[in-house]
Amino acid sequence: MTDQPILDLHTHSNRSDGLDTPAYLMSRAKQLGVDLIGLADHDTTDGWAEAMKAAKELELGFLPAIEISTHAVLPNKRRISVHILAYRPNPNHPRLVAELAKTRESRVSRAKRMVELIAEDYPISWEEITDHIRPGSTVGRPAIADALARAGIVKDRSAAFDTILHKSSAYYISEHSLSTIEAIELAIDAGAAPVIAHPLMDFPAGKSTADLPDAHFKEMVEAGLAGLEVYHRQVPQAAQEWLLQFAKAHDLFTTGSSDYHGVGGKVNELGENSTSVENFRALIAKSNGTDYYLPEGLDWL
């Protein structure tokens, strides 16, 4: 038994915008010495069964989750995108199933329109994109980014997101999404513990934390928000410090995760951030919608 197991609670497979199969993701995590993986594909639970089977065979801990795309309007009227990680939701919850399907369908139509716009200036096509993704996988900007990289238009996914696919780009189109409050309430109704994924990742260097949207975070807490993903490579240090103080003041647990998307997907590596045992236990205590798995060597958690 180790006092500090590596618990990476936020990863992606090729069921959404990751590059690894769920089984390979579990295998690679085991090879790298990670003790437990949370699979949180965008708007789908499709990879859970394969991941659970592989985790049990490998004696690796497994935590099922989804990452839900949402939107919020700040007090200054600015609309922002917020991703909610829902841990251990009931995958058969009727409204959750319906909302996830609606979001996936919206992602396809949105991606097609973005490709149409980009194709007016660059040599890419919808067919080339769909030829390189698993049928039924959630389609999003990463698939377009990969196509741009294969065509030699950009160096890699990150370069595509910094330029052609940036939210300020003329090619960018907003997607359908629940409001953040609706998503938090739906996650709770489905038995999940809702956590904000990579909060304040765009917090500018040198900006005062006094300018952060405190009311926005408090509104989410009032709706039932359970935790904050504080330790993430895209959450700046100043933001992490503010988030830790906020979590303590409002009795929220905190998590650390890689947000791994596969080799070549993003630079994020499995296990680069971890969640403490205490916070993992708090997450489990606030979720009951579906089973998770702990191998014999980790059952003390």
ABEGO torsion letter per residue (X at the ends): XBABBBBBABBBBAABABABBAAAAAAAAAAAGBABBBBBBBGBAAAAAAAAAAAAAAGBBBBBBBBBBBBBBBAAGBBBBBBBBBBGBBAABAAAAAAAAAAAAAAAAAAAAAAAAAAAABBBBAAAAAAABBBGBBBBAAAAAAAAAAAGABABAAAAAABAABAABAABBBBBBBBAAAAAAAAAAAGBBBBBBGBGAABBBGBBAAABBAAAAAAAAAAGBABBBABBAABBAAAAAAAAAAAAAAGBBBBBBAGBAEBGABABBBGABBBBAAAAAAAAAABAABBBBBBAAAAAX
